[in-house]
Amino acid sequence: MRDADRRWSVEGASPHSHLPAVDKVDVLNVNVPGRVSRVDAAKYEAMKRAILGVVPAQAPGLSAAEMVA
């Protein structure tokens, strides 16, 4: 255990305890099976709404290249 980690565990606080709590969601990585990342829920929802707002509801939709063009 590093000294910095030990200090936080001894004091019973985390190194980020001064920051407000942030809701997180689990996101699966389609490129690495089994890989899960925890991301800010509000930012995830904002990006999801933005993407779904421009992607056509009917097939064929958009390719990844078309979304960034």
SESEDO-663553 format. One record per atom (N, C-alpha, C): x, y, z. Coordinates in steps of 0.05 Angstrom, whole numbers, plus 5000, padded with zeros to 4 digits. Layout:
<recs>
XYZ
...
</recs>
This chain:
<recs>
501749765000
500050005000
501850255000
501250434982
502750684981
502150855005
503951045012
503651215035
501051385032
500451485008
498051645004
495551485009
495551235000
493251065004
492950995034
495150945047
495050875075
493951115091
494751355084
493851595098
490751615097
489651565073
486751585070
485351365085
486451125085
485150905098
485250935129
487451055139
487651105167
485751325176
485451535160
483651745168
480751675163
480251465148
477451375143
476151545122
477651685106
476451845084
477651765058
476451845036
477651795010
479052045001
480852014981
482252254971
480352444957
477852354951
475952524937
473552594954
473752564980
471552614998
470652904998
472253084989
471553364988
469753434964
469553234945
467953284921
465153184926
463153304912
460453204915
460152924903
458352764914
457852494904
456652514876
457552344858
456552344830
455352074825
452852074814
451551824806
453151714782
453551454783
455051314762
453351094750
453851034724
452650804711
454750624699
454150374697
456050184685
455650184655
457850194640
457850194611
459549964601
458349794584
459849574573
461449664549
463849564545
465549624523
465249414502
464049484479
463549284458
466049184445
468249324448
470849244436
472349054454
471749054480
473248874499
471048734515
470348494507
468248344521
468848324551
466748384567
467148364596
468148614609
469048804594
470149054605
467849244611
467749334636
465649514645
467049764657
466049994649
467050244660
464750394674
465450534695
463450684710
463750974701
461551094691
461651364681
459551534695
459951804693
458051994705
455351954691
453251904707
450551844696
449352084681
449652324691
448552554678
449852604651
452452574649
453852614624
453152394604
452852144614
452051924597
449351974585
447452054602
444652104592
444652334572
446152544577
446252774558
447352684531
449452524531
450552434506
448652244492
447352064507
445351884496
443152034482
442052244496
439952404484
440852544458
443352654459
444452784435
444752604412
445752364416
446152164395
443452074384
441651994402
439051894393
437452114379
438052364385
436652584372
437352624343
439652534335
440552564307
440652304291
440552084304
440551824290
437751764280
437451694254
434751634244
433551404259
430951424264
429451204279
429150954262
429150994235
428750764217
431450674206
431550414198
433950304186
434550454160
436950494152
439350364162
440750514184
439750744192
441150904213
443651034203
445651064219
448151194212
450551014220
452651024204
455150894212
456551074232
458550964245
460151124264
461551354249
462551294225
463851504209
461951724201
459451654195
457451864188
456752034213
456851924236
456152074260
458252284267
460752244260
462852434266
463452614242
462252564219
462852724195
461552994197
</recs>
